[in-house]
Amino acid sequence: MLVTAVERTSTTLPKLAERLGVRFAAVGVEPDPAGLGALTELVEAGRLRVHLQEVFPLEKLSEAHEVLAAGGVQGKLAITV
């Protein structure tokens, strides 16, 4: 089982994971403004595109999970609200 949580500073989550006998890993990522700017330029120039395999409305989130779990996704699955 994989659980993703956004709260990076939680001291409760690692303790809970240990109690449940599951592995916990915290990963923090900070944006690189220069790198994001370079990517923006590539997108605007049409030299970088993201392939969307499918877009799901929030109400069909469970279907998106099923598609992802089935494997073979080529590109990104997006959720709209």
Residue frames relative to the residue before (quaternion, step in Angstrom):
aa qw qx qy qz dx dy dz
M 1.0000 0.0000 0.0000 0.0000 0.00 0.00 0.00
L 0.1466 -0.7649 0.6234 0.0697 3.55 -1.07 0.82
V 0.0562 -0.7764 0.6276 0.0112 3.54 -0.90 0.98
T 0.1329 -0.7811 0.6071 0.0600 3.55 -0.88 0.94
A 0.0201 -0.7900 0.6123 -0.0229 3.55 -0.85 1.01
V 0.4437 -0.7206 0.4749 0.2415 3.56 -0.97 0.84
E 0.6291 0.5663 -0.3484 0.4026 3.59 1.03 -0.70
R 0.2013 -0.8354 0.5051 0.0805 3.59 -0.15 1.33
T 0.7241 0.4660 -0.2495 0.4429 3.59 1.07 -0.59
S 0.3929 0.7465 -0.4654 0.2679 3.59 1.23 0.11
T 0.2325 -0.7413 0.6107 0.1530 3.56 -1.02 0.82
T 0.5797 0.6046 -0.3562 0.4141 3.56 1.27 -0.31
L 0.6470 0.5647 -0.3304 0.3916 3.59 0.91 -0.90
P 0.6655 0.4828 -0.3412 0.4555 3.67 0.80 -0.77
K 0.6497 0.5124 -0.3164 0.4639 3.60 0.99 -0.81
L 0.6444 0.5164 -0.3162 0.4671 3.57 0.99 -0.83
A 0.6465 0.5194 -0.3190 0.4589 3.58 0.93 -0.88
E 0.6499 0.5124 -0.3185 0.4623 3.57 0.93 -0.88
R 0.6510 0.5230 -0.3072 0.4564 3.58 0.94 -0.88
L 0.7145 0.4368 -0.2431 0.4895 3.58 1.06 -0.80
G 0.4611 -0.7106 0.4245 0.3199 3.56 1.29 -0.14
V 0.5494 0.5821 -0.4164 0.4312 3.56 1.10 0.67
R 0.5480 -0.6188 0.4577 0.3277 3.54 -1.23 0.52
F 0.1210 -0.7743 0.6187 0.0551 3.55 -1.02 0.84
A 0.0266 0.7820 -0.6219 0.0326 3.58 -0.92 0.90
A 0.1861 -0.7715 0.6006 0.0973 3.55 -0.81 1.02
V 0.0331 -0.7893 0.6128 -0.0182 3.54 -0.87 0.97
G 0.0836 -0.7956 0.5993 0.0305 3.55 -0.81 1.00
V 0.0680 -0.7924 0.6062 0.0052 3.54 -0.91 0.91
E 0.1376 -0.7736 0.6155 0.0609 3.53 -0.87 0.99
P 0.4744 -0.6851 0.4624 0.3028 3.63 -0.86 0.84
D 0.3119 -0.7065 0.6069 0.1880 3.52 -1.20 0.66
P 0.3714 -0.7698 0.4651 0.2307 3.64 -0.21 1.21
A 0.6551 0.5036 -0.3296 0.4566 3.61 0.93 -0.79
G 0.6661 0.5036 -0.2998 0.4613 3.56 0.96 -0.87
L 0.6494 0.5058 -0.3154 0.4722 3.58 1.01 -0.80
G 0.6238 0.5376 -0.3305 0.4612 3.56 1.07 -0.73
A 0.6541 0.5083 -0.3073 0.4685 3.56 0.99 -0.86
L 0.6477 0.5056 -0.3181 0.4729 3.58 1.00 -0.78
T 0.6160 0.5473 -0.3343 0.4576 3.58 1.05 -0.79
E 0.6493 0.5159 -0.3137 0.4624 3.58 0.96 -0.87
L 0.6527 0.5108 -0.3139 0.4632 3.59 0.97 -0.82
V 0.6426 0.5097 -0.3212 0.4734 3.59 0.99 -0.82
E 0.6818 0.4935 -0.2893 0.4561 3.58 0.86 -0.97
A 0.6822 0.4619 -0.2836 0.4908 3.60 1.12 -0.62
G 0.4901 -0.6801 0.4227 0.3444 3.59 1.27 -0.08
R 0.5232 0.6553 -0.3990 0.3710 3.59 1.23 0.31
L 0.7472 0.2519 -0.1743 0.5898 3.59 1.30 -0.12
R 0.0480 0.7895 -0.6080 0.0686 3.54 -0.74 1.07
V 0.3009 -0.7183 0.5984 0.1883 3.54 -1.15 0.68
H 0.3158 -0.7531 0.5492 0.1777 3.54 -0.81 1.03
L 0.1629 -0.7610 0.6234 0.0754 3.56 -0.75 1.10
Q 0.3112 -0.7466 0.5565 0.1900 3.55 -0.65 1.07
E 0.7972 -0.1345 0.1387 0.5720 3.54 0.89 -0.94
V 0.2270 -0.7471 0.6108 0.1315 3.55 -1.19 0.66
F 0.1233 -0.7992 0.5876 0.0266 3.55 -0.84 1.07
P 0.4119 -0.6450 0.5613 0.3150 3.59 -1.06 0.64
L 0.6741 -0.5170 0.3429 0.4011 3.57 -1.15 0.60
E 0.6230 0.5695 -0.3338 0.4197 3.58 1.05 -0.75
K 0.7383 0.3645 -0.2165 0.5246 3.61 1.19 -0.43
L 0.1770 0.8221 -0.5173 0.1589 3.56 1.15 0.67
S 0.6318 0.5384 -0.3411 0.4410 3.59 0.98 -0.78
E 0.6271 0.5236 -0.3393 0.4662 3.61 1.06 -0.68
A 0.6224 0.5314 -0.3398 0.4634 3.58 1.03 -0.75
H 0.6403 0.5159 -0.3204 0.4704 3.58 1.00 -0.81
E 0.6378 0.5264 -0.3267 0.4576 3.58 0.99 -0.78
V 0.6438 0.5106 -0.3206 0.4711 3.59 0.95 -0.87
L 0.6657 0.5017 -0.2977 0.4653 3.58 0.91 -0.92
A 0.6771 0.5010 -0.2918 0.4532 3.59 0.90 -0.91
A 0.6246 0.5535 -0.3371 0.4358 3.59 1.10 -0.64
G 0.4181 -0.7239 0.4534 0.3093 3.58 1.22 -0.43
G 0.7104 0.4841 -0.3310 0.3892 3.51 -1.33 0.10
V 0.3655 0.7290 -0.5062 0.2805 3.60 1.20 0.30
Q 0.1349 -0.7768 0.6136 0.0433 3.55 -0.88 1.04
G 0.7797 0.1915 -0.1651 0.5728 3.58 0.01 1.24
K 0.6539 -0.5098 0.3955 0.3951 3.55 -1.18 -0.57
L 0.2658 -0.6826 0.6498 0.2030 3.49 -1.33 0.49
A 0.1265 -0.8038 0.5795 0.0463 3.59 -0.78 0.98
I 0.2323 -0.7438 0.6137 0.1268 3.51 -1.22 0.70
T 0.1454 -0.7877 0.5933 0.0805 3.59 -0.86 0.94
V 0.2667 -0.7548 0.5770 0.1620 3.54 -1.17 0.60
